[in-house]
Amino acid sequence: MRFRLVAAGTRMPEWVNAGFRYYAQRMPRECAVELVEIPLGARGKSQNPRRAIEEESKKMLAVPRPGDVVLAMEVSGRQIGSEKLASRMQGWFEGGGDVLIMIGGPDGLGEACRERAALQWSLSDLTLPHGLVRIVVAEQLYRAWSILRNHPYHRA
């Protein structure tokens, strides 16, 4: 099984790339965390952001394969604690498919992405920069794995 973060945006600051790599590299091979970057849709003063969101959504929805569990990162989604995430991760291991996590761009995810998702997941009531979300999701996946393996990283 692997986790694929499908994220809008290809030009992240180095601290975002380094933070994501740090946690992705800590994950064992049996549940690797990979990043698939989708170019942002065209935005401008005279353009409607909905068009950019739709363009990004189409590209994101082309990534899942049959059998993938799809999650959408949404501010209005369901907040899940680390232990509950670990429990879900165990179920994903048993299901045998990959888990795909969609992270929208500056204007969020399109409706089609939210509808495709089995779960809309929120990290917080706060609105976080989409680059930071990559890091936090990778860290929480590592934390959930550490809970399942009784690794000392997670000390509740």
C-alpha positions in Angstrom: 0.0 0.0 0.0 1.1 3.5 -0.6 -0.2 7.0 0.1 -0.2 9.4 -2.8 -0.7 13.1 -2.1 -2.1 14.8 -5.2 -1.5 18.5 -4.6 -2.2 21.5 -6.7 0.9 23.6 -7.1 4.3 22.9 -8.4 6.4 25.7 -7.1 6.6 25.3 -3.3 9.2 27.0 -1.2 12.2 24.7 -0.3 11.0 24.5 3.4 7.8 22.9 2.2 9.6 20.4 0.0 12.1 19.6 2.8 9.4 19.2 5.4 7.4 16.8 3.2 10.6 14.8 2.2 11.5 14.5 5.9 8.3 12.6 6.8 8.0 10.8 3.5 11.5 9.3 3.9 10.7 8.1 7.4 7.8 6.0 6.2 8.6 2.3 5.6 8.5 0.9 2.1 5.3 -1.0 2.7 3.4 2.3 3.1 5.4 4.8 1.1 4.2 8.4 0.8 4.5 9.9 -2.6 3.7 13.4 -3.9 2.0 14.0 -7.3 2.0 17.7 -8.1 -0.7 19.1 -10.4 0.0 22.5 -12.1 -2.2 25.3 -10.8 -4.9 26.5 -13.2 -4.6 29.9 -14.8 -5.6 32.7 -12.4 -5.8 36.4 -13.0 -7.8 39.6 -12.4 -10.0 39.0 -15.4 -10.4 35.2 -14.8 -12.9 33.5 -12.7 -11.2 31.3 -10.1 -13.8 28.6 -10.6 -12.3 27.9 -14.0 -8.9 27.3 -12.4 -10.4 25.1 -9.7 -12.2 23.0 -12.4 -9.0 22.6 -14.4 -7.1 21.5 -11.3 -9.9 19.1 -10.3 -9.9 17.4 -13.8 -6.2 16.7 -13.4 -6.6 15.4 -9.9 -9.4 13.1 -10.8 -7.4 11.6 -13.6 -4.9 10.2 -11.0 -7.0 7.7 -8.9 -7.0 4.1 -10.0 -9.8 1.6 -9.4 -9.6 0.4 -5.8 -7.9 3.6 -4.5 -9.4 5.1 -1.4 -9.7 8.8 -2.1 -9.7 11.5 0.6 -10.2 15.2 0.1 -8.5 17.8 2.4 -11.2 20.3 3.2 -11.4 23.0 5.9 -15.1 22.0 6.4 -14.3 18.3 6.5 -14.2 15.9 9.4 -11.4 16.3 12.0 -9.7 13.0 12.8 -7.4 12.5 15.8 -4.1 10.7 15.4 -5.3 7.4 17.0 -8.5 7.4 14.9 -6.3 8.0 11.8 -4.1 5.0 12.9 -7.3 2.9 13.1 -8.3 3.9 9.6 -4.8 3.2 8.3 -5.0 -0.3 9.7 -8.3 -0.7 7.7 -6.6 0.6 4.6 -3.7 -1.9 5.1 -6.3 -4.7 5.3 -8.1 -3.4 2.2 -5.0 -3.6 0.1 -5.5 -0.6 -2.1 -3.6 2.7 -2.2 -4.8 5.8 -0.5 -5.0 9.0 -2.5 -5.2 12.3 -0.7 -6.2 15.4 -2.7 -5.0 18.8 -1.6 -6.4 21.8 -3.4 -4.7 25.0 -4.4 -5.2 28.5 -3.1 -9.0 28.4 -3.9 -9.6 24.8 -2.6 -10.9 21.7 -4.3 -13.6 21.5 -6.9 -17.0 20.0 -6.2 -16.2 16.9 -8.3 -13.1 16.1 -6.1 -15.2 16.5 -2.9 -17.9 14.2 -4.4 -15.3 11.5 -5.4 -13.8 11.4 -2.0 -14.8 8.7 0.5 -13.9 11.1 3.3 -13.4 14.9 3.5 -10.7 15.3 6.1 -9.9 18.6 7.9 -6.7 19.1 9.9 -8.1 22.1 11.7 -10.8 24.8 11.7 -7.9 27.0 10.7 -7.2 27.7 7.0 -3.7 26.5 6.4 -1.5 27.3 3.4 -1.8 24.4 1.0 2.0 23.9 1.1 1.9 23.4 4.9 -0.9 20.9 4.5 1.4 18.6 2.6 3.8 18.6 5.5 1.2 18.1 8.2 -0.5 15.3 6.3 2.8 13.5 5.8 3.6 13.9 9.5 0.2 12.6 10.5 0.6 9.6 8.3 4.0 8.9 9.9 2.4 9.4 13.3 -0.4 7.0 12.6 2.1 4.4 11.3 4.1 4.9 14.5 1.0 4.3 16.6 0.2 1.0 14.8 3.8 -0.2 15.3 4.1 1.0 18.9 7.0 3.2 17.8 8.1 5.8 20.4 7.5 8.7 18.0 4.0 9.0 19.2 3.8 9.5 23.0 0.2 10.2 23.9 
